[in-house]
Amino acid sequence: MAVLFFIVFIDLLGFGIIIPQLPFYGVQFGASPAAVTLLMACYSLAQFVMSPVLGRLSDRIGRRPVLLVSMACSCLAYLWLGFAGALWMLFGARLLAGAGAGNIAAAQAYITDVTSPETRAKGMGMIGAAFGLGFTIGPWLGGVVAGTEPTPADLQRPAFLAAVLSALAFVLVVAILKESLPAGGAPTRANRWELARSSLQRPMLRLLILLFFAITAAFAGMETTFALWTKEAFGWGPEQVGWLFFFVGCVLIVVQGALIGPLSRRLGEARLVLIGSAAIALGLGAVTVSAHLPMLMVASACLALGMGLLNPSITSLISRQAAVDERGGIMGVAQSGASLARVAGPAVAGPLFELLGRNAPYYAGALVMLGVLGFALRLPRDRAVPAVQPERAS
């Protein structure tokens, strides 16, 4: 798992470099706030279409080839982004990156291959910590490279740096990552649509995927408007946003790298879903009343704590509902739902920001998280929810 941790970190470092810069890319080409959020969301639209395909493919041919394809697509997409000369090119580059974004589902399936149900939340937490570390250093590094008042030439440098990092991750997979799936792969018993339908027919799995969708939508609405919020509230540029993301990433690293394992053993993943949902609702509400940096840091810490608890807990619970021969596919379905949420969240948040003011997306997100909190009460709250062996689709 240490090798996978390092590879995911390198890849997510490149992703983190770009995320805070995208709103400023859009502004350079005259994009409105609604268009900027769509620029962020189009990545997830392509990911929504392709995640189940890549997840199921990883069940058939292995996790390693899927990781290689996704990292190659990321590298090409960052190069295209760096050379973009028009708004449509930005959208094209983000669609290409999203289409190859099999990293998450394949990495999570890899973890399910090499962990037991009892240690799975900790394993998912390690991947989450790699994400957090990538998002800690990436936005800060991208902000430093771009500067406080970036010109179009300044914004090219983060894109090219991200391309180099994705190429490095590709080389590391080729050189040192061993395949986790047994030779010959797992038998494929259902295509992507049958698997998605089967997933939504299982009550507990359906509830978990819907909760994952709602959580991701609320958080994505915040993410895609946050740079615009800070620009309007505090007059910030990429470097200041990058430093705040650095702080958020530090909190994520602590939660997912050190706390999630002991907490999941002591409280169980279902209780962590409740705590995480409450923390995100509180954080979204606190953003709206943040008149100075210390308050904004408190709000950001609540958001980071919430996501740090929620992501590994939800994915661990979902993985327990999957049989051995469908883990990659089920994780792909879950990630596809999360990708759709990253389209829906920004698609709502952008117009809310533009029409009703900068705080409107955060009020809406907090209401969604309160709804999640209510539905999460239906999850069994014993400390170790037993893995199930669901019927295979024929």
C-alpha positions as a Markdown table, in Angstrom:
| # | Residue | x | y | z |
|---|---|---|---|---|
| 1 | Met | 0.0 | 0.0 | 0.0 |
| 2 | Ala | 2.9 | 2.4 | 0.5 |
| 3 | Val | 3.8 | 2.2 | -3.2 |
| 4 | Leu | 0.2 | 3.0 | -4.1 |
| 5 | Phe | 0.1 | 5.8 | -1.6 |
| 6 | Phe | 3.1 | 7.5 | -3.2 |
| 7 | Ile | 1.8 | 7.1 | -6.7 |
| 8 | Val | -1.6 | 8.5 | -5.9 |
| 9 | Phe | 0.1 | 11.4 | -4.0 |
| 10 | Ile | 2.2 | 12.3 | -7.0 |
| 11 | Asp | -0.8 | 12.1 | -9.4 |
| 12 | Leu | -3.0 | 14.1 | -7.0 |
| 13 | Leu | -0.3 | 16.7 | -6.5 |
| 14 | Gly | -0.7 | 17.5 | -10.2 |
| 15 | Phe | -4.4 | 17.6 | -9.9 |
| 16 | Gly | -4.2 | 19.8 | -6.8 |
| 17 | Ile | -1.9 | 22.3 | -8.6 |
| 18 | Ile | -4.6 | 22.9 | -11.2 |
| 19 | Ile | -7.9 | 23.0 | -9.2 |
| 20 | Pro | -7.4 | 26.4 | -7.6 |
| 21 | Gln | -6.2 | 27.9 | -10.9 |
| 22 | Leu | -9.2 | 26.8 | -13.0 |
| 23 | Pro | -11.5 | 29.8 | -12.0 |
| 24 | Phe | -8.7 | 32.2 | -12.9 |
| 25 | Tyr | -8.2 | 30.4 | -16.3 |
| 26 | Gly | -11.9 | 30.9 | -17.0 |
| 27 | Val | -11.7 | 34.6 | -16.0 |
| 28 | Gln | -8.8 | 35.1 | -18.5 |
| 29 | Phe | -11.2 | 34.0 | -21.3 |
| 30 | Gly | -14.1 | 36.1 | -20.1 |
| 31 | Ala | -16.1 | 33.3 | -18.5 |
| 32 | Ser | -19.0 | 34.2 | -16.1 |
| 33 | Pro | -19.2 | 32.6 | -12.6 |
| 34 | Ala | -21.8 | 30.1 | -14.0 |
| 35 | Ala | -19.4 | 29.2 | -16.9 |
| 36 | Val | -16.5 | 28.8 | -14.4 |
| 37 | Thr | -18.5 | 26.3 | -12.4 |
| 38 | Leu | -19.4 | 24.4 | -15.6 |
| 39 | Leu | -15.7 | 24.3 | -16.4 |
| 40 | Met | -15.1 | 22.6 | -13.1 |
| 41 | Ala | -18.1 | 20.3 | -13.6 |
| 42 | Cys | -17.4 | 19.1 | -17.1 |
| 43 | Tyr | -14.5 | 17.0 | -15.7 |
| 44 | Ser | -16.9 | 15.2 | -13.5 |
| 45 | Leu | -19.4 | 14.7 | -16.4 |
| 46 | Ala | -16.8 | 12.7 | -18.3 |
| 47 | Gln | -15.8 | 10.9 | -15.2 |
| 48 | Phe | -19.4 | 10.0 | -14.6 |
| 49 | Val | -19.6 | 8.3 | -18.0 |
| 50 | Met | -16.3 | 6.5 | -17.8 |
| 51 | Ser | -15.8 | 5.5 | -14.1 |
| 52 | Pro | -18.1 | 2.4 | -14.2 |
| 53 | Val | -16.4 | 1.3 | -17.5 |
| 54 | Leu | -12.9 | 1.7 | -16.1 |
| 55 | Gly | -13.9 | 0.2 | -12.7 |
| 56 | Arg | -15.4 | -2.9 | -14.4 |
| 57 | Leu | -12.4 | -3.1 | -16.8 |
| 58 | Ser | -10.1 | -3.2 | -13.8 |
| 59 | Asp | -12.0 | -6.3 | -12.6 |
| 60 | Arg | -11.3 | -7.9 | -15.9 |
| 61 | Ile | -7.7 | -6.9 | -16.9 |
| 62 | Gly | -6.4 | -5.6 | -13.6 |
| 63 | Arg | -6.0 | -2.4 | -11.6 |
| 64 | Arg | -2.5 | -1.5 | -13.0 |
| 65 | Pro | -3.5 | -1.0 | -16.7 |
| 66 | Val | -6.4 | 1.2 | -15.7 |
| 67 | Leu | -4.2 | 3.4 | -13.6 |
| 68 | Leu | -1.8 | 3.7 | -16.5 |
| 69 | Val | -4.5 | 4.8 | -18.9 |
| 70 | Ser | -5.9 | 7.3 | -16.5 |
| 71 | Met | -2.5 | 8.9 | -15.8 |
| 72 | Ala | -1.6 | 9.1 | -19.5 |
| 73 | Cys | -4.9 | 10.9 | -20.1 |
| 74 | Ser | -4.1 | 13.3 | -17.3 |
| 75 | Cys | -0.7 | 14.1 | -18.7 |
| 76 | Leu | -2.2 | 14.9 | -22.2 |
| 77 | Ala | -5.0 | 16.9 | -20.7 |
| 78 | Tyr | -2.6 | 19.1 | -18.7 |
| 79 | Leu | -0.5 | 19.7 | -21.8 |
| 80 | Trp | -3.7 | 20.7 | -23.7 |
| 81 | Leu | -4.7 | 23.0 | -20.8 |
| 82 | Gly | -1.3 | 24.7 | -20.9 |
| 83 | Phe | -1.5 | 25.4 | -24.6 |
| 84 | Ala | -5.1 | 26.4 | -24.6 |
| 85 | Gly | -5.9 | 29.6 | -26.5 |
| 86 | Ala | -9.7 | 29.7 | -26.1 |
| 87 | Leu | -12.4 | 28.8 | -23.6 |
| 88 | Trp | -13.5 | 25.7 | -25.6 |
| 89 | Met | -10.0 | 24.3 | -25.3 |
| 90 | Leu | -10.2 | 24.5 | -21.5 |
| 91 | Phe | -13.5 | 22.6 | -21.6 |
| 92 | Gly | -11.9 | 20.0 | -24.0 |
| 93 | Ala | -8.9 | 19.5 | -21.8 |
| 94 | Arg | -11.1 | 19.0 | -18.7 |
| 95 | Leu | -13.3 | 16.5 | -20.5 |
| 96 | Leu | -10.2 | 14.5 | -21.6 |
| 97 | Ala | -8.9 | 14.5 | -18.0 |
| 98 | Gly | -12.3 | 13.4 | -16.7 |
| 99 | Ala | -12.7 | 10.6 | -19.3 |
| 100 | Gly | -9.5 | 9.0 | -18.1 |
| 101 | Ala | -10.1 | 9.6 | -14.4 |
| 102 | Gly | -10.1 | 5.9 | -13.3 |
| 103 | Asn | -7.6 | 6.7 | -10.6 |
| 104 | Ile | -10.0 | 6.8 | -7.7 |
| 105 | Ala | -12.1 | 3.7 | -8.5 |
| 106 | Ala | -9.0 | 1.6 | -9.5 |
| 107 | Ala | -7.1 | 2.7 | -6.4 |
| 108 | Gln | -10.0 | 1.9 | -4.1 |
| 109 | Ala | -10.5 | -1.4 | -5.7 |
| 110 | Tyr | -6.7 | -2.1 | -5.3 |
| 111 | Ile | -7.2 | -1.4 | -1.5 |
| 112 | Thr | -10.1 | -3.8 | -1.3 |
| 113 | Asp | -7.8 | -6.5 | -2.9 |
| 114 | Val | -5.1 | -6.1 | -0.3 |
| 115 | Thr | -7.1 | -5.4 | 2.9 |
| 116 | Ser | -9.6 | -7.3 | 5.1 |
| 117 | Pro | -13.0 | -5.8 | 5.9 |
| 118 | Glu | -11.8 | -4.9 | 9.4 |
| 119 | Thr | -8.8 | -2.9 | 8.1 |
| 120 | Arg | -10.4 | -1.4 | 5.0 |
| 121 | Ala | -11.4 | 1.9 | 6.4 |
| 122 | Lys | -7.8 | 2.4 | 7.4 |
| 123 | Gly | -6.7 | 1.5 | 3.9 |
| 124 | Met | -9.2 | 3.9 | 2.4 |
| 125 | Gly | -7.9 | 6.5 | 4.8 |
| 126 | Met | -4.3 | 6.0 | 3.5 |
| 127 | Ile | -5.6 | 6.8 | 0.0 |
| 128 | Gly | -7.5 | 9.7 | 1.4 |
| 129 | Ala | -4.3 | 10.9 | 3.1 |
| 130 | Ala | -2.5 | 10.7 | -0.2 |
| 131 | Phe | -5.3 | 12.9 | -1.6 |
| 132 | Gly | -5.0 | 15.3 | 1.3 |
| 133 | Leu | -1.3 | 15.5 | 0.9 |
| 134 | Gly | -1.6 | 16.2 | -2.8 |
| 135 | Phe | -4.2 | 18.9 | -2.1 |
| 136 | Thr | -2.0 | 20.3 | 0.6 |
| 137 | Ile | 1.1 | 20.8 | -1.5 |
| 138 | Gly | -0.5 | 21.1 | -4.9 |
| 139 | Pro | -2.7 | 24.2 | -4.5 |
| 140 | Trp | 0.1 | 26.0 | -2.6 |
| 141 | Leu | 2.7 | 25.0 | -5.3 |
| 142 | Gly | 0.3 | 26.0 | -8.1 |
| 143 | Gly | -0.4 | 29.4 | -6.4 |
| 144 | Val | 3.3 | 30.1 | -5.9 |
| 145 | Val | 4.0 | 29.2 | -9.5 |
| 146 | Ala | 1.1 | 31.3 | -10.9 |
| 147 | Gly | 1.7 | 34.3 | -8.6 |
| 148 | Thr | -0.8 | 36.8 | -7.0 |
| 149 | Glu | -1.8 | 38.5 | -10.3 |
| 150 | Pro | -1.4 | 35.8 | -12.9 |
| 151 | Thr | -1.1 | 36.6 | -16.6 |
| 152 | Pro | -2.0 | 34.0 | -19.3 |
| 153 | Ala | 1.7 | 33.0 | -19.4 |
| 154 | Asp | 1.8 | 32.6 | -15.6 |
| 155 | Leu | -1.2 | 30.2 | -15.7 |
| 156 | Gln | 0.6 | 28.0 | -18.2 |
| 157 | Arg | 3.3 | 27.1 | -15.8 |
| 158 | Pro | 1.1 | 25.2 | -13.3 |
| 159 | Ala | -0.5 | 23.2 | -16.2 |
| 160 | Phe | 2.9 | 22.1 | -17.5 |
| 161 | Leu | 4.1 | 21.3 | -14.0 |
| 162 | Ala | 1.0 | 19.1 | -13.5 |
| 163 | Ala | 1.7 | 17.3 | -16.8 |
| 164 | Val | 5.3 | 16.5 | -15.6 |
| 165 | Leu | 3.9 | 15.1 | -12.3 |
| 166 | Ser | 1.4 | 12.9 | -14.1 |
| 167 | Ala | 4.1 | 11.6 | -16.4 |
| 168 | Leu | 6.2 | 10.8 | -13.3 |
| 169 | Ala | 3.2 | 8.9 | -11.7 |
| 170 | Phe | 2.9 | 6.9 | -15.0 |
| 171 | Val | 6.5 | 5.9 | -14.9 |
| 172 | Leu | 6.2 | 4.9 | -11.2 |
| 173 | Val | 3.3 | 2.6 | -12.0 |
| 174 | Val | 5.2 | 1.0 | -14.8 |
| 175 | Ala | 8.3 | 0.5 | -12.8 |
| 176 | Ile | 7.2 | -0.5 | -9.3 |
| 177 | Leu | 3.5 | -1.1 | -8.8 |
| 178 | Lys | 2.5 | -4.8 | -8.7 |
| 179 | Glu | -0.9 | -5.9 | -9.9 |
| 180 | Ser | -3.2 | -6.7 | -7.0 |
| 181 | Leu | -5.8 | -8.7 | -9.0 |
| 182 | Pro | -5.1 | -12.5 | -9.3 |
| 183 | Ala | -3.9 | -13.7 | -12.7 |
| 184 | Gly | -6.8 | -13.8 | -15.2 |
| 185 | Gly | -8.8 | -11.3 | -13.3 |
| 186 | Ala | -12.2 | -11.8 | -11.7 |
| 187 | Pro | -15.0 | -13.2 | -13.8 |
| 188 | Thr | -17.2 | -10.5 | -15.2 |
| 189 | Arg | -20.9 | -11.4 | -14.7 |
| 190 | Ala | -22.6 | -8.1 | -15.5 |
| 191 | Asn | -22.1 | -5.2 | -17.8 |
| 192 | Arg | -21.9 | -1.7 | -16.5 |
| 193 | Trp | -25.7 | -1.0 | -16.8 |
| 194 | Glu | -26.7 | -4.3 | -15.2 |
| 195 | Leu | -24.2 | -3.7 | -12.4 |
| 196 | Ala | -25.6 | -0.2 | -11.8 |
| 197 | Arg | -29.2 | -1.5 | -11.8 |
| 198 | Ser | -28.2 | -4.3 | -9.4 |
| 199 | Ser | -26.5 | -1.8 | -7.1 |
| 200 | Leu | -29.5 | 0.4 | -6.9 |
| 201 | Gln | -31.8 | -2.5 | -6.2 |
| 202 | Arg | -29.9 | -3.4 | -2.9 |
| 203 | Pro | -31.4 | -1.2 | -0.2 |
| 204 | Met | -28.3 | -0.6 | 1.9 |
| 205 | Leu | -26.0 | 0.0 | -1.1 |
| 206 | Arg | -28.6 | 2.3 | -2.7 |
| 207 | Leu | -28.7 | 4.4 | 0.5 |
| 208 | Leu | -24.9 | 4.6 | 0.7 |
| 209 | Ile | -24.6 | 5.7 | -2.9 |
| 210 | Leu | -27.3 | 8.3 | -2.5 |
| 211 | Leu | -25.6 | 9.6 | 0.6 |
| 212 | Phe | -22.3 | 9.7 | -1.3 |
| 213 | Phe | -24.0 | 11.6 | -4.1 |
| 214 | Ala | -25.5 | 14.2 | -1.8 |
| 215 | Ile | -22.3 | 14.8 | 0.2 |
| 216 | Thr | -20.2 | 15.2 | -2.9 |
| 217 | Ala | -22.7 | 17.6 | -4.5 |
| 218 | Ala | -22.8 | 19.8 | -1.5 |
| 219 | Phe | -19.0 | 19.8 | -1.2 |
| 220 | Ala | -18.4 | 20.3 | -4.9 |
| 221 | Gly | -20.7 | 23.4 | -4.9 |
| 222 | Met | -18.5 | 24.9 | -2.3 |
| 223 | Glu | -15.2 | 23.9 | -4.0 |
| 224 | Thr | -16.2 | 25.4 | -7.4 |
| 225 | Thr | -17.3 | 28.7 | -6.0 |
| 226 | Phe | -14.7 | 29.1 | -3.2 |
| 227 | Ala | -12.0 | 31.0 | -5.2 |
| 228 | Leu | -14.8 | 33.3 | -6.5 |
| 229 | Trp | -16.1 | 33.7 | -2.9 |
| 230 | Thr | -12.7 | 34.7 | -1.5 |
| 231 | Lys | -12.0 | 37.0 | -4.5 |
| 232 | Glu | -15.3 | 38.9 | -3.8 |
| 233 | Ala | -15.0 | 38.8 | 0.0 |
| 234 | Phe | -11.3 | 39.4 | 0.5 |
| 235 | Gly | -9.9 | 40.3 | -2.9 |
| 236 | Trp | -7.7 | 37.1 | -2.9 |
| 237 | Gly | -5.8 | 35.7 | -5.9 |
| 238 | Pro | -4.4 | 32.2 | -6.6 |
| 239 | Glu | -1.6 | 32.4 | -4.1 |
| 240 | Gln | -3.8 | 33.2 | -1.1 |
| 241 | Val | -6.3 | 30.5 | -2.1 |
| 242 | Gly | -3.4 | 28.1 | -2.4 |
| 243 | Trp | -2.3 | 28.8 | 1.1 |
| 244 | Leu | -5.8 | 28.2 | 2.5 |
| 245 | Phe | -5.9 | 24.9 | 0.6 |
| 246 | Phe | -2.6 | 24.1 | 2.1 |
| 247 | Phe | -4.2 | 24.5 | 5.6 |
| 248 | Val | -7.2 | 22.3 | 4.6 |
| 249 | Gly | -4.9 | 19.6 | 3.3 |
| 250 | Cys | -3.0 | 19.5 | 6.5 |
| 251 | Val | -6.2 | 18.9 | 8.4 |
| 252 | Leu | -7.1 | 16.1 | 5.9 |
| 253 | Ile | -3.8 | 14.5 | 6.3 |
| 254 | Val | -4.1 | 14.3 | 10.1 |
| 255 | Val | -7.7 | 13.0 | 9.9 |
| 256 | Gln | -7.2 | 10.4 | 7.2 |
| 257 | Gly | -3.6 | 9.5 | 7.9 |
| 258 | Ala | -3.7 | 9.2 | 11.7 |
| 259 | Leu | -7.2 | 9.4 | 13.1 |
| 260 | Ile | -9.5 | 7.5 | 10.7 |
| 261 | Gly | -8.2 | 4.0 | 11.7 |
| 262 | Pro | -8.6 | 4.3 | 15.4 |
| 263 | Leu | -11.9 | 6.2 | 15.1 |
| 264 | Ser | -13.4 | 3.6 | 12.8 |
| 265 | Arg | -12.4 | 0.8 | 15.2 |
| 266 | Arg | -13.8 | 2.6 | 18.2 |
| 267 | Leu | -17.0 | 4.2 | 16.7 |
| 268 | Gly | -17.7 | 2.4 | 13.5 |
| 269 | Glu | -18.0 | 3.9 | 10.0 |
| 270 | Ala | -21.7 | 4.6 | 10.3 |
| 271 | Arg | -21.2 | 6.9 | 13.3 |
| 272 | Leu | -18.3 | 8.7 | 11.5 |
| 273 | Val | -20.7 | 9.4 | 8.7 |
| 274 | Leu | -23.0 | 11.2 | 11.1 |
| 275 | Ile | -20.1 | 13.2 | 12.7 |
| 276 | Gly | -18.7 | 14.1 | 9.3 |
| 277 | Ser | -22.1 | 15.2 | 8.0 |
| 278 | Ala | -22.6 | 17.5 | 11.0 |
| 279 | Ala | -19.1 | 18.9 | 10.6 |
| 280 | Ile | -19.6 | 19.8 | 6.9 |
| 281 | Ala | -23.0 | 21.4 | 7.6 |
| 282 | Leu | -21.4 | 23.5 | 10.3 |
| 283 | Gly | -18.5 | 24.4 | 8.1 |
| 284 | Leu | -20.6 | 25.6 | 5.2 |
| 285 | Gly | -22.7 | 27.7 | 7.5 |
| 286 | Ala | -19.6 | 29.2 | 9.1 |
| 287 | Val | -18.2 | 30.3 | 5.8 |
| 288 | Thr | -21.1 | 32.6 | 5.2 |
| 289 | Val | -20.3 | 34.6 | 8.4 |
| 290 | Ser | -16.5 | 34.6 | 8.0 |
| 291 | Ala | -15.5 | 38.3 | 8.0 |
| 292 | His | -11.8 | 37.6 | 8.7 |
| 293 | Leu | -9.2 | 35.0 | 8.1 |
| 294 | Pro | -9.3 | 33.2 | 11.5 |
| 295 | Met | -13.0 | 32.5 | 11.2 |
| 296 | Leu | -12.6 | 31.3 | 7.6 |
| 297 | Met | -9.9 | 28.9 | 8.8 |
| 298 | Val | -12.2 | 27.5 | 11.5 |
| 299 | Ala | -14.9 | 27.0 | 8.8 |
| 300 | Ser | -12.4 | 25.4 | 6.5 |
| 301 | Ala | -11.2 | 23.1 | 9.3 |
| 302 | Cys | -14.7 | 21.9 | 9.9 |
| 303 | Leu | -15.1 | 21.2 | 6.2 |
| 304 | Ala | -11.8 | 19.3 | 6.1 |
| 305 | Leu | -12.7 | 17.3 | 9.2 |
| 306 | Gly | -16.1 | 16.4 | 7.7 |
| 307 | Met | -14.7 | 15.2 | 4.4 |
| 308 | Gly | -11.8 | 13.4 | 6.1 |
| 309 | Leu | -14.2 | 11.3 | 8.1 |
| 310 | Leu | -16.8 | 10.9 | 5.4 |
| 311 | Asn | -14.9 | 9.7 | 2.3 |
| 312 | Pro | -13.1 | 6.7 | 3.8 |
| 313 | Ser | -16.1 | 5.7 | 5.9 |
| 314 | Ile | -18.6 | 5.8 | 3.0 |
| 315 | Thr | -16.3 | 4.0 | 0.6 |
| 316 | Ser | -15.5 | 1.4 | 3.2 |
| 317 | Leu | -19.2 | 0.7 | 3.8 |
| 318 | Ile | -19.8 | 0.6 | 0.1 |
| 319 | Ser | -17.0 | -1.9 | -0.5 |
| 320 | Arg | -18.5 | -4.2 | 2.2 |
| 321 | Gln | -21.6 | -4.5 | 0.0 |
| 322 | Ala | -19.6 | -5.8 | -3.0 |
| 323 | Ala | -18.6 | -9.4 | -3.7 |
| 324 | Val | -15.0 | -10.2 | -4.6 |
| 325 | Asp | -15.7 | -10.3 | -8.4 |
| 326 | Glu | -17.5 | -7.0 | -8.6 |
| 327 | Arg | -15.5 | -4.7 | -6.3 |
| 328 | Gly | -14.0 | -2.6 | -9.1 |
| 329 | Gly | -17.4 | -2.3 | -10.8 |
| 330 | Ile | -19.2 | -1.4 | -7.6 |
| 331 | Met | -16.6 | 1.2 | -6.7 |
| 332 | Gly | -16.9 | 2.5 | -10.2 |
| 333 | Val | -20.7 | 2.9 | -9.9 |
| 334 | Ala | -20.2 | 4.7 | -6.6 |
| 335 | Gln | -17.6 | 7.0 | -8.1 |
| 336 | Ser | -19.8 | 7.6 | -11.1 |
| 337 | Gly | -22.5 | 8.8 | -8.8 |
| 338 | Ala | -20.0 | 11.1 | -7.1 |
| 339 | Ser | -18.9 | 12.3 | -10.5 |
| 340 | Leu | -22.5 | 13.1 | -11.4 |
| 341 | Ala | -22.8 | 15.0 | -8.1 |
| 342 | Arg | -19.7 | 17.0 | -9.1 |
| 343 | Val | -21.7 | 18.1 | -12.2 |
| 344 | Ala | -25.0 | 18.7 | -10.3 |
| 345 | Gly | -23.4 | 20.6 | -7.4 |
| 346 | Pro | -21.5 | 23.2 | -9.4 |
| 347 | Ala | -24.4 | 23.5 | -11.9 |
| 348 | Val | -26.6 | 24.6 | -9.1 |
| 349 | Ala | -24.0 | 26.6 | -7.1 |
| 350 | Gly | -22.8 | 28.7 | -10.0 |
| 351 | Pro | -26.2 | 30.2 | -10.8 |
| 352 | Leu | -27.0 | 30.6 | -7.1 |
| 353 | Phe | -23.7 | 32.5 | -6.6 |
| 354 | Glu | -24.4 | 34.7 | -9.7 |
| 355 | Leu | -28.1 | 35.4 | -9.0 |
| 356 | Leu | -28.5 | 35.3 | -5.2 |
| 357 | Gly | -25.1 | 36.3 | -3.9 |
| 358 | Arg | -21.9 | 34.6 | -2.8 |
| 359 | Asn | -23.3 | 33.0 | 0.3 |
| 360 | Ala | -26.3 | 31.3 | -1.5 |
| 361 | Pro | -24.4 | 28.1 | -2.5 |
| 362 | Tyr | -23.2 | 27.6 | 1.1 |
| 363 | Tyr | -26.7 | 27.9 | 2.6 |
| 364 | Ala | -28.0 | 25.4 | 0.0 |
| 365 | Gly | -25.1 | 23.0 | 0.8 |
| 366 | Ala | -25.7 | 23.2 | 4.5 |
| 367 | Leu | -29.4 | 22.3 | 4.0 |
| 368 | Val | -28.4 | 19.3 | 1.9 |
| 369 | Met | -26.0 | 18.1 | 4.6 |
| 370 | Leu | -28.7 | 18.4 | 7.3 |
| 371 | Gly | -30.8 | 16.1 | 5.0 |
| 372 | Val | -27.8 | 13.7 | 4.7 |
| 373 | Leu | -27.5 | 13.7 | 8.5 |
| 374 | Gly | -31.2 | 12.6 | 8.8 |
| 375 | Phe | -30.9 | 9.8 | 6.3 |
| 376 | Ala | -27.6 | 8.6 | 7.8 |
| 377 | Leu | -29.5 | 7.8 | 11.0 |
| 378 | Arg | -30.8 | 4.8 | 9.1 |
| 379 | Leu | -27.3 | 3.2 | 8.8 |
| 380 | Pro | -26.6 | 0.4 | 11.3 |
| 381 | Arg | -24.4 | 1.8 | 13.9 |
| 382 | Asp | -22.7 | -1.3 | 15.2 |
| 383 | Arg | -18.9 | -1.0 | 15.2 |
| 384 | Ala | -18.3 | -3.6 | 12.5 |
| 385 | Val | -21.0 | -3.9 | 9.8 |
| 386 | Pro | -20.5 | -7.3 | 8.4 |
| 387 | Ala | -19.6 | -7.7 | 4.7 |
| 388 | Val | -22.4 | -9.1 | 2.6 |
| 389 | Gln | -22.3 | -11.4 | -0.4 |
| 390 | Pro | -24.9 | -10.0 | -2.7 |
| 391 | Glu | -26.4 | -11.9 | -5.5 |
| 392 | Arg | -24.5 | -11.5 | -8.8 |
| 393 | Ala | -26.3 | -10.1 | -11.8 |
| 394 | Ser | -26.7 | -12.7 | -14.4 |
